[in-house]
């Protein structure tokens, strides 16, 4: 599992480690990893032109020591000092001994324009509130250049703990981060500035619970519900789908399509789109009795395409099993009814729906996704899956926020969220917690979206059809024994 820790936690771990190491040893570890990453990108270090953008903090020191290592290997290295009086003295001396040059910011445009590689060491993980004008000018020069850009720990101008970007920021091709990932490297909008991320182990001892965590294949494989030999359809779980309307029957069909591929043993459908559902998926158990009388159900999905059917939403919220609220169900569910539930509730809004629930503008949610998902979970006392370019899953009880790494822009298509809701609801019925069901569903849904699109547009039904392929990719069948 990939984890990310807050600046405060990282700083504490660094202080503890530095107390046990010779003076400057930790910075040398970071600089060695940074120099190696730069050398890998350059391919041929000798004769290359490298520009260091050096601020007054430790990031500037890392950049200077890394630049000295590259200069000793024959690179032409030039440092642009933003604060000459506060530059890391040891790093600057090392660069000069290795033959590196130093210029003022006023000469930066020219040297950056000729560079093969630029190292961004302007601001470290403690930077907040955006870049100052002189740093903004350097970021603009970097953006206009053809150089490969490597950020030290994280791109300057993005906030490490929140992923927020306030104004201009450096856009990197590679970010070399030390000790652990920082939340901003995994969350948009900051993530798009980081490029690829390379983690350098510098020996930090970090606490067990992270600020953020991203599942990987092995983590998802451990969570997938796999039937035992004695399983039957009821032991595997039954998911109820209350979705669709005369205006939006397709939402019901798509939610059922996701649910049928999510690990539960059976899917019950209630709603006005029963004919469309049974016509497409004859294995569905269709009822016209309403949710409370539909029969045995371990979890409900309510809201996709529901229109203004508040009565059905209220009925489902009153049933003491896990409930997934999506789409119209988010709008129709009274806050107090959700807060008062004793069984788990999983809410799956996109940014616009989250903004409406919080009473803010959509741009505020998109610019501060981590804060928004936590606030929404706390306000509703629920687990919240905030859909988007980086899908986040947060629980009102706290703990690490899950960030999904598998999404693709091709999933931004009508009905894709309905498939995700059905898939997550099926995982809830199969026994996963709300956090696990949401994050595993997002992971499989993202993979299925990639498999369906393969670089071209794909519809929501295509995504649903590729969920089994995503499942097998994560949990490959055992090879037959001889």
NORNOR-V558318 format. One record per run of one state. SS is the DSSP state (H for helix, E for strand, C for the rest). FROM is the first residue (numbers start at 0). LEN is the number of residues. If there is no record, write none. Layout:
BEGIN
SS/FROM/LEN ; SS/FROM/LEN
END
This chain:
BEGIN
C/0/1 ; E/1/3 ; C/4/2 ; H/6/12 ; C/18/6 ; H/24/18 ; C/42/6 ; E/48/6 ; C/54/3 ; H/57/15 ; C/72/3 ; E/75/6 ; C/81/2 ; H/83/3 ; C/86/2 ; H/88/9 ; C/97/3 ; E/100/4 ; H/104/9 ; C/113/3 ; E/116/5 ; C/121/11 ; H/132/12 ; C/144/3 ; E/147/5 ; C/152/5 ; E/157/1 ; C/158/6 ; E/164/1 ; C/165/8 ; E/173/5 ; C/178/2 ; E/180/1 ; C/181/1 ; H/182/3 ; C/185/5 ; H/190/4 ; C/194/1 ; E/195/5 ; C/200/11 ; E/211/3 ; C/214/2 ; H/216/7 ; C/223/14 ; E/237/5 ; C/242/6 ; H/248/11 ; C/259/6 ; E/265/5 ; C/270/3 ; H/273/7 ; C/280/4 ; E/284/3 ; C/287/3 ; H/290/3 ; C/293/5 ; E/298/4 ; C/302/7 ; H/309/8 ; C/317/4 ; E/321/4 ; C/325/2 ; H/327/5 ; C/332/2 ; H/334/5 ; C/339/5 ; E/344/3 ; C/347/3 ; H/350/8 ; C/358/3 ; H/361/6 ; C/367/1 ; H/368/12 ; C/380/2 ; E/382/4 ; C/386/5 ; E/391/4 ; C/395/5 ; E/400/3 ; C/403/5 ; H/408/3 ; C/411/4 ; H/415/14 ; C/429/4 ; H/433/20 ; C/453/6 ; H/459/6 ; C/465/1 ; H/466/8 ; C/474/8
END
